[in-house]
Amino acid sequence: MTGAWPRLVSGGHHGVPALTTPFRTPLFIGGEIYRGSTYGPKHPLAIPRVSTAIDLSRAMGWLPDEVYLDTHVASERELARFHTADYIAALKRAEAEQRVDEATAARHNLGKLENPIFAEMYRRPAHSSGSALQAARILGDRPAGLVYAPAAGTHHARPDRASGFCYFNAPVLGILELLDHGLERVLYVDLDAHHGDGVEEAFADDDRVLTISIHEDGRWPYTGKAEDRAGGMARNLPVPPGFNDSEMEHVMEAAVLPLASAFRPQAMVIQTGADALAEDPLSRLELSNRALWDAVAALLPLAPRVLVVGGGGYNPWSVGRCWAGIWAVMNGIDPAIKPTAEAETVLRALTWSRAAGRNPPEHWFTTLGDERRPGTVRDTVKRVAEMALS
């Protein structure tokens, strides 16, 4: 690297090394609806994610009560800023009746394995979207600020249908709220293993919003090719299977950071899906959680207002450790330290029905930071970075 990544120095919270970059005092928006709510026992989102990030952050001493906010629940009127009235009504009705008729299922992509009927299928995404709106209002009313809303990374949903486990599009609603506050340059950076198609599509013709997505090439939803500019306001970096920490460092420094700096955003939304990590079952990428932490740390100084959201992530240990670590980074804390006894208890209490969850490695309990996963920067990755700047 040539200096884009913040250095670690001593003097952080609780004796933890701190990042030299001076950050704004961040706020964390959470909620209890995510605790125990699942998409069903056989769904990838059967696991706890937001609640684990909250519990780990508290157990590490990183989340005092004064910076934690209970989420706002989006109203039907607020959801209608992006979603159609028919779709909102259909989703609300499906939750109430716990069923959906064949025509509604086909029209709105509901009731299948991807987007199943479950107990909180309207209220949970209304909470997630509400947290994005709440964060955007906080940021829009201030000259500078930093907010973490890990539930608000649902980047696939369309105005009238669910897609990719996403019922409402929280990032789109948050960005629209920022624009409604008069901001004219909003940058969206998507680090999820899956292309941020719903957000890209929503702002393809809006020159106030630049979307940048790093995602696995050839993976669902099979969009986001390197040459796809979506009307000019999108840059896509599809990366090959086996994408490693060195390659992430390269695309950040060679493409994402220059694009972000040139755009001069007044606000930025960073989507931090943890499904690009090596232990995740729904991608073939090979990142450590430190690679995502580094990327977030490098992006934070580039806009005065930053909203950080979650996204994918389907291994309860890897997503919980990653997202708690992102919160630490936002506070200028190096999260790559030994968990407290309380944090280790949180990690040991997690369960996972997949084979890897029946005999998890000990380091999933006893560390927060993965070992770095460096490697060769392949020519395909270099070409993708070059194309993003062309």
C-alpha positions as CSV (number, residue, x, y, z in Angstrom):
1,M,0.0,0.0,0.0
2,T,1.0,3.6,-0.4
3,G,-0.6,5.0,2.7
4,A,-4.3,4.8,2.1
5,W,-4.9,2.4,5.0
6,P,-4.9,4.0,8.5
7,R,-2.0,3.0,10.8
8,L,-2.5,1.5,14.2
9,V,-1.2,3.3,17.2
10,S,-1.6,2.9,21.0
11,G,-4.0,4.8,23.1
12,G,-7.5,3.5,22.1
13,H,-10.5,2.7,24.2
14,H,-9.9,0.2,27.0
15,G,-6.2,-0.1,26.2
16,V,-7.0,-1.1,22.6
17,P,-4.8,0.3,19.8
18,A,-6.6,3.2,18.0
19,L,-6.6,4.2,14.4
20,T,-4.9,7.5,13.7
21,T,-7.8,8.8,11.5
22,P,-9.9,11.2,13.5
23,F,-13.5,10.0,13.2
24,R,-16.8,11.6,14.2
25,T,-18.5,10.2,17.3
26,P,-20.6,7.4,15.8
27,L,-24.1,6.2,16.7
28,F,-25.4,2.6,16.5
29,I,-29.0,1.9,15.5
30,G,-30.2,-1.5,16.6
31,G,-33.4,-3.3,17.6
32,E,-34.6,-6.4,19.4
33,I,-36.9,-7.6,16.6
34,Y,-33.8,-9.3,15.0
35,R,-33.3,-11.4,18.1
36,G,-35.0,-14.8,17.5
37,S,-36.5,-13.7,14.2
38,T,-35.6,-16.0,11.3
39,Y,-36.7,-16.7,7.8
40,G,-37.3,-20.3,8.7
41,P,-35.0,-23.2,9.9
42,K,-33.8,-24.2,6.4
43,H,-33.1,-20.6,5.2
44,P,-29.6,-19.0,5.2
45,L,-31.1,-16.3,7.4
46,A,-32.0,-18.7,10.1
47,I,-29.0,-17.4,12.0
48,P,-28.7,-14.4,14.4
49,R,-26.7,-11.6,12.9
50,V,-27.6,-8.1,14.1
51,S,-28.3,-9.3,17.7
52,T,-24.9,-11.0,17.7
53,A,-23.1,-7.8,16.5
54,I,-24.9,-5.9,19.3
55,D,-24.1,-8.4,22.0
56,L,-20.4,-8.7,21.0
57,S,-20.0,-4.9,20.8
58,R,-21.5,-4.6,24.3
59,A,-19.4,-7.5,25.7
60,M,-16.2,-5.9,24.3
61,G,-17.1,-2.5,26.0
62,W,-17.5,-0.8,22.7
63,L,-21.2,0.1,22.8
64,P,-22.2,2.3,25.7
65,D,-25.9,3.1,26.1
66,E,-25.5,6.8,25.2
67,V,-24.6,6.0,21.6
68,Y,-27.2,3.2,21.0
69,L,-30.5,4.1,19.5
70,D,-33.6,1.9,19.1
71,T,-34.7,1.8,15.5
72,H,-37.4,3.8,14.0
73,V,-40.0,1.7,12.3
74,A,-40.8,2.9,8.7
75,S,-44.4,3.8,8.1
76,E,-46.3,2.8,4.9
77,R,-46.0,6.4,3.7
78,E,-42.2,6.3,4.2
79,L,-41.9,3.0,2.5
80,A,-43.9,4.4,-0.4
81,R,-41.1,6.8,-1.2
82,F,-39.6,3.9,-3.2
83,H,-42.0,0.9,-3.0
84,T,-45.5,0.7,-4.6
85,A,-48.6,0.8,-2.5
86,D,-49.8,-2.6,-3.9
87,Y,-46.5,-4.2,-2.9
88,I,-46.5,-2.8,0.7
89,A,-50.1,-3.9,1.2
90,A,-49.4,-7.4,-0.2
91,L,-46.4,-7.8,2.1
92,K,-48.3,-6.6,5.1
93,R,-51.2,-8.9,4.3
94,A,-48.9,-11.9,3.8
95,E,-47.5,-11.4,7.3
96,A,-51.0,-11.1,8.8
97,E,-52.3,-14.2,7.1
98,Q,-49.0,-16.2,6.9
99,R,-49.9,-17.2,3.4
100,V,-49.9,-15.7,0.0
101,D,-52.0,-16.6,-3.0
102,E,-50.5,-17.7,-6.3
103,A,-51.0,-14.5,-8.2
104,T,-49.5,-12.3,-5.5
105,A,-46.6,-14.7,-5.1
106,A,-45.8,-14.5,-8.8
107,R,-46.3,-10.7,-9.0
108,H,-44.2,-9.8,-5.9
109,N,-41.8,-12.8,-5.7
110,L,-43.1,-13.9,-2.3
111,G,-43.5,-17.2,-0.6
112,K,-40.7,-19.1,-2.2
113,L,-37.5,-20.4,-0.6
114,E,-35.7,-17.2,-1.5
115,N,-38.2,-14.8,0.1
116,P,-40.4,-17.0,2.3
117,I,-43.4,-16.3,4.4
118,F,-42.4,-15.9,8.1
119,A,-43.7,-14.3,11.2
120,E,-42.1,-10.9,10.9
121,M,-41.8,-10.6,7.1
122,Y,-43.3,-7.1,7.0
123,R,-42.3,-5.7,10.4
124,R,-38.6,-6.8,10.2
125,P,-37.9,-5.1,6.9
126,A,-39.9,-2.1,8.1
127,H,-37.6,-1.9,11.1
128,S,-34.5,-2.3,8.8
129,S,-35.7,0.4,6.4
130,G,-36.6,2.6,9.4
131,S,-33.1,2.4,10.7
132,A,-31.8,3.6,7.3
133,L,-34.3,6.5,7.3
134,Q,-33.4,7.4,10.9
135,A,-29.7,7.4,10.1
136,A,-30.2,9.5,7.0
137,R,-32.2,12.1,8.9
138,I,-29.6,12.3,11.6
139,L,-26.8,12.8,9.0
140,G,-28.9,15.1,6.8
141,D,-29.4,17.5,9.7
142,R,-25.7,17.7,10.6
143,P,-22.6,18.9,8.8
144,A,-20.8,15.7,9.7
145,G,-21.7,12.4,11.3
146,L,-21.2,8.7,11.4
147,V,-24.0,6.1,11.9
148,Y,-24.0,2.3,12.0
149,A,-27.3,0.5,11.0
150,P,-26.2,-3.1,10.5
151,A,-29.8,-4.3,9.6
152,A,-30.1,-1.8,6.7
153,G,-28.1,-3.5,4.0
154,T,-31.1,-5.1,2.0
155,H,-29.8,-4.0,-1.4
156,H,-31.7,-6.3,-3.8
157,A,-35.4,-5.3,-3.3
158,R,-37.2,-3.6,-6.1
159,P,-40.2,-1.2,-5.9
160,D,-42.8,-3.9,-6.4
161,R,-41.1,-7.2,-5.5
162,A,-38.8,-9.0,-3.1
163,S,-35.4,-10.2,-4.3
164,G,-32.5,-12.0,-2.7
165,F,-33.9,-12.2,0.8
166,C,-34.7,-8.5,0.7
167,Y,-38.3,-7.3,1.0
168,F,-37.7,-3.5,1.2
169,N,-34.6,-1.7,-0.1
170,A,-33.2,0.0,3.0
171,P,-30.1,1.5,1.3
172,V,-32.3,3.1,-1.4
173,L,-34.7,4.6,1.1
174,G,-31.8,6.0,3.1
175,I,-30.1,7.5,0.1
176,L,-33.5,9.1,-1.0
177,E,-33.8,10.6,2.4
178,L,-30.3,12.1,2.1
179,L,-31.2,13.6,-1.2
180,D,-34.4,15.0,0.2
181,H,-32.2,16.8,2.7
182,G,-30.7,18.7,-0.2
183,L,-27.5,16.7,-0.6
184,E,-26.3,16.6,-4.2
185,R,-23.5,14.0,-4.2
186,V,-24.1,10.7,-2.4
187,L,-21.7,7.8,-2.9
188,Y,-22.8,4.2,-2.4
189,V,-20.0,1.5,-2.0
190,D,-21.2,-2.1,-1.9
191,L,-18.7,-4.7,-0.5
192,D,-21.2,-7.6,-0.5
193,A,-20.3,-10.8,-2.4
194,H,-23.4,-10.2,-4.5
195,H,-23.9,-7.3,-6.8
196,G,-25.9,-4.4,-5.4
197,D,-28.3,-4.5,-8.2
198,G,-31.4,-2.9,-6.6
199,V,-29.5,0.2,-5.5
200,E,-27.7,0.5,-8.9
201,E,-31.0,0.2,-10.7
202,A,-32.7,2.8,-8.5
203,F,-30.2,5.5,-9.2
204,A,-29.0,4.6,-12.7
205,D,-30.2,7.9,-14.1
206,D,-29.6,10.1,-11.1
207,D,-26.3,12.0,-11.4
208,R,-26.4,12.8,-7.7
209,V,-25.6,9.2,-6.7
210,L,-22.6,7.2,-7.7
211,T,-22.8,3.4,-7.0
212,I,-19.7,1.3,-6.7
213,S,-20.0,-2.5,-6.2
214,I,-17.3,-5.1,-5.6
215,H,-18.8,-8.6,-6.0
216,E,-18.1,-12.1,-7.2
217,D,-18.2,-12.5,-10.9
218,G,-20.7,-15.1,-12.2
219,R,-22.7,-15.3,-8.9
220,W,-26.4,-14.5,-8.5
221,P,-27.9,-12.0,-9.5
222,Y,-25.6,-12.4,-12.5
223,T,-25.5,-8.6,-13.1
224,G,-22.8,-5.9,-12.5
225,K,-20.4,-6.7,-15.3
226,A,-17.3,-4.5,-15.5
227,E,-18.6,-2.7,-18.5
228,D,-22.0,-2.0,-17.0
229,R,-22.3,1.7,-16.1
230,A,-26.1,1.7,-15.7
231,G,-26.6,5.0,-17.4
232,G,-23.2,6.3,-16.3
233,M,-23.5,6.5,-12.6
234,A,-22.3,3.0,-11.7
235,R,-18.9,1.4,-11.5
236,N,-18.8,-2.4,-11.1
237,L,-15.8,-4.5,-10.0
238,P,-16.7,-8.2,-10.6
239,V,-13.9,-10.3,-9.0
240,P,-13.0,-14.0,-9.5
241,P,-13.5,-16.8,-7.0
242,G,-10.7,-17.0,-4.5
243,F,-10.5,-13.2,-4.2
244,N,-8.0,-12.6,-1.4
245,D,-7.0,-9.8,0.9
246,S,-4.2,-8.5,-1.4
247,E,-6.6,-8.3,-4.2
248,M,-9.1,-6.4,-2.1
249,E,-6.4,-4.0,-1.1
250,H,-5.5,-3.5,-4.8
251,V,-9.0,-2.8,-6.0
252,M,-9.6,-0.4,-3.2
253,E,-6.4,1.6,-3.8
254,A,-6.4,1.4,-7.6
255,A,-10.1,2.0,-8.2
256,V,-12.5,2.6,-5.3
257,L,-10.6,5.2,-3.4
258,P,-9.7,7.3,-6.5
259,L,-13.3,7.1,-7.7
260,A,-14.6,8.1,-4.3
261,S,-12.2,11.0,-3.9
262,A,-12.9,12.3,-7.4
263,F,-16.7,12.3,-6.7
264,R,-16.2,14.4,-3.6
265,P,-19.3,12.9,-1.8
266,Q,-21.2,15.0,0.7
267,A,-22.5,11.7,2.2
268,M,-21.5,8.0,1.7
269,V,-23.3,4.7,2.4
270,I,-21.1,1.7,2.8
271,Q,-22.7,-1.7,2.5
272,T,-20.7,-4.3,4.4
273,G,-22.1,-7.7,3.6
274,A,-19.9,-10.3,5.3
275,D,-20.6,-13.0,2.7
276,A,-17.3,-12.3,0.9
277,L,-15.5,-13.8,3.9
278,A,-13.8,-17.2,3.3
279,E,-16.0,-19.0,5.8
280,D,-19.3,-17.9,4.2
281,P,-21.3,-20.7,2.5
282,L,-22.9,-18.4,-0.2
283,S,-19.8,-17.2,-2.0
284,R,-16.4,-18.5,-3.2
285,L,-14.5,-15.4,-2.2
286,E,-11.6,-15.8,0.3
287,L,-11.4,-12.5,2.3
288,S,-10.5,-12.2,6.0
289,N,-12.7,-9.9,8.1
290,R,-9.6,-7.6,8.4
291,A,-9.9,-6.9,4.6
292,L,-13.4,-5.5,5.2
293,W,-12.3,-3.6,8.3
294,D,-9.4,-2.1,6.3
295,A,-11.8,-1.1,3.4
296,V,-14.2,0.6,5.8
297,A,-11.4,2.4,7.6
298,A,-10.0,3.7,4.3
299,L,-13.4,5.0,3.1
300,L,-14.6,6.7,6.3
301,P,-12.5,9.9,5.9
302,L,-13.7,10.5,2.4
303,A,-17.1,12.0,3.2
304,P,-18.3,14.1,6.1
305,R,-21.5,12.1,6.6
306,V,-21.2,8.3,6.5
307,L,-23.9,5.6,7.0
308,V,-22.5,2.1,7.4
309,V,-25.0,-0.8,6.9
310,G,-24.7,-4.6,6.9
311,G,-25.8,-6.9,4.1
312,G,-25.2,-10.6,3.4
313,G,-23.4,-13.0,5.7
314,Y,-24.6,-16.5,6.5
315,N,-22.1,-17.9,9.0
316,P,-23.1,-16.7,12.4
317,W,-19.6,-16.5,13.8
318,S,-18.0,-14.8,10.8
319,V,-20.8,-12.2,10.3
320,G,-21.0,-11.4,14.1
321,R,-17.3,-11.0,14.5
322,C,-17.0,-9.0,11.3
323,W,-19.9,-6.6,12.1
324,A,-18.8,-6.0,15.7
325,G,-15.3,-5.3,14.3
326,I,-16.7,-2.7,11.8
327,W,-18.3,-0.9,14.7
328,A,-14.9,-0.9,16.5
329,V,-13.2,0.5,13.4
330,M,-15.9,3.3,13.2
331,N,-14.8,4.2,16.8
332,G,-11.1,4.3,15.9
333,I,-10.5,1.0,17.7
334,D,-8.5,-1.9,16.4
335,P,-10.8,-4.9,16.8
336,A,-8.1,-7.5,16.2
337,I,-7.7,-8.3,19.9
338,K,-8.6,-11.2,22.2
339,P,-12.3,-11.3,23.1
340,T,-13.3,-10.6,26.6
341,A,-14.7,-13.5,28.6
342,E,-18.2,-12.1,28.0
343,A,-17.6,-11.8,24.3
344,E,-16.3,-15.4,24.2
345,T,-19.5,-16.5,25.9
346,V,-21.6,-14.8,23.2
347,L,-19.6,-16.6,20.5
348,R,-19.8,-20.0,22.2
349,A,-23.6,-19.7,22.6
350,L,-24.1,-19.5,18.8
351,T,-25.3,-22.5,16.9
352,W,-25.4,-23.3,13.1
353,S,-27.2,-26.2,11.5
354,R,-24.7,-26.5,8.6
355,A,-21.9,-29.1,8.8
356,A,-19.3,-26.4,9.7
357,G,-21.4,-25.4,12.6
358,R,-21.5,-28.8,14.2
359,N,-17.7,-28.8,14.8
360,P,-16.6,-25.1,14.6
361,P,-12.9,-24.4,14.9
362,E,-11.8,-23.0,18.2
363,H,-10.6,-19.7,16.8
364,W,-14.2,-18.8,15.9
365,F,-14.7,-18.5,19.7
366,T,-11.3,-17.1,20.8
367,T,-10.5,-14.4,18.2
368,L,-12.3,-11.5,16.6
369,G,-9.8,-10.8,13.8
370,D,-9.1,-13.5,11.2
371,E,-5.6,-14.3,10.1
372,R,-5.0,-12.2,7.0
373,R,-5.4,-14.0,3.7
374,P,-2.9,-12.4,1.3
375,G,-2.1,-13.8,-2.1
376,T,-1.2,-13.0,-5.7
377,V,-3.0,-10.1,-7.3
378,R,-4.2,-11.8,-10.5
379,D,-4.3,-10.1,-13.9
380,T,-8.1,-10.4,-14.0
381,V,-8.4,-8.3,-10.8
382,K,-6.0,-5.7,-12.2
383,R,-8.1,-5.4,-15.4
384,V,-11.3,-5.0,-13.4
385,A,-9.7,-2.1,-11.4
386,E,-8.4,-0.5,-14.6
387,M,-11.8,-0.8,-16.3
388,A,-13.5,1.0,-13.4
389,L,-11.4,4.1,-14.0
390,S,-11.7,4.1,-17.8
